[in-house]
Amino acid sequence: MTSTWIPLKTGPRPQADRMAVAAFVCGLVGILVFNVFFGPCAVLFGVLALARGTIRRLRAWLGVAFGVIDLVLLVVLSSVDGTVSWHL
C-alpha cells in the first residue's frame, strides 16, 4: 500500500495559519478549563496570526474573541467566588 502526499491548503505563511488554529483551540478550551492560561494564549496567537498575514482570518478573530471571553469569564466568576481560582 502506497501513501500519497496530499498538500495542506495553506497560504504563503503556514506558521501563521497554524497560529490561527491554535488561537481558536486555546480559546475554546479556555472556556471550560484553565482560562487564566488559555485566554491570554488565544489572544496572543490570534493577534500574531493576523499580524503575520494568515489566510484563516476568521479562526484568528474567533480565537481572539474567545480569549477575551475567557478572561472576562475568569474575572466575573472570580469576583463572584471571591478567589482567584473558581469552580462551578
C-alpha positions in Angstrom: 0.0 0.0 0.0 1.5 3.3 -1.1 0.5 6.5 0.5 0.5 9.7 -1.4 1.3 13.1 0.0 -1.6 15.5 0.0 -0.6 19.1 0.4 -2.5 21.1 3.0 -4.3 24.2 1.8 -2.2 27.0 3.4 -1.2 30.4 2.4 2.2 31.8 1.9 2.9 31.6 5.7 1.9 28.2 7.1 3.1 29.1 10.6 0.6 32.0 10.7 -2.2 29.6 9.7 -1.2 27.1 12.4 -1.2 30.0 14.9 -4.8 30.9 13.9 -5.9 27.4 14.5 -4.0 27.3 17.8 -5.7 30.5 18.9 -9.1 29.1 18.1 -8.5 25.8 20.0 -7.0 27.6 23.0 -10.0 29.9 23.2 -12.4 27.1 23.1 -10.6 25.0 25.7 -10.1 28.1 27.9 -13.9 28.5 28.2 -14.0 25.2 30.0 -10.7 24.8 31.9 -7.7 26.8 33.0 -8.8 30.1 31.3 -6.1 32.1 33.2 -3.6 30.4 30.9 -5.5 29.6 27.7 -7.2 33.0 27.4 -4.0 35.1 27.0 -2.5 32.4 24.8 -5.6 32.6 22.5 -5.4 36.4 22.3 -1.6 36.3 21.7 -1.8 33.6 19.0 -4.7 35.3 17.3 -3.1 38.7 17.1 0.2 37.2 15.9 -1.5 35.2 13.2 -3.4 38.3 12.0 -0.2 40.3 12.0 1.7 37.7 10.0 -1.0 37.5 7.4 -2.9 34.3 7.8 -5.5 33.1 5.3 -7.5 31.8 8.2 -8.6 35.2 9.4 -11.9 34.1 10.8 -10.3 31.5 13.1 -7.8 34.0 14.2 -10.5 36.5 15.1 -12.6 33.9 16.8 -9.5 32.9 18.8 -9.1 36.5 19.9 -12.8 36.8 20.8 -12.8 33.5 22.7 -9.6 34.6 24.5 -11.3 37.8 25.6 -14.4 35.9 26.7 -12.1 33.5 28.7 -10.6 36.5 30.6 -14.0 38.1 31.2 -15.3 34.8 32.4 -12.4 34.5 34.8 -12.9 38.0 36.2 -16.7 37.6 36.6 -16.5 34.1 38.2 -13.6 35.1 40.4 -15.4 38.2 41.7 -18.5 36.2 42.5 -16.4 33.5 44.2 -14.1 35.9 46.0 -11.0 34.0 45.0 -8.6 33.9 42.0 -9.5 30.3 41.3 -13.1 29.4 40.5 -15.2 26.3 40.1 -18.7 25.7 39.1 
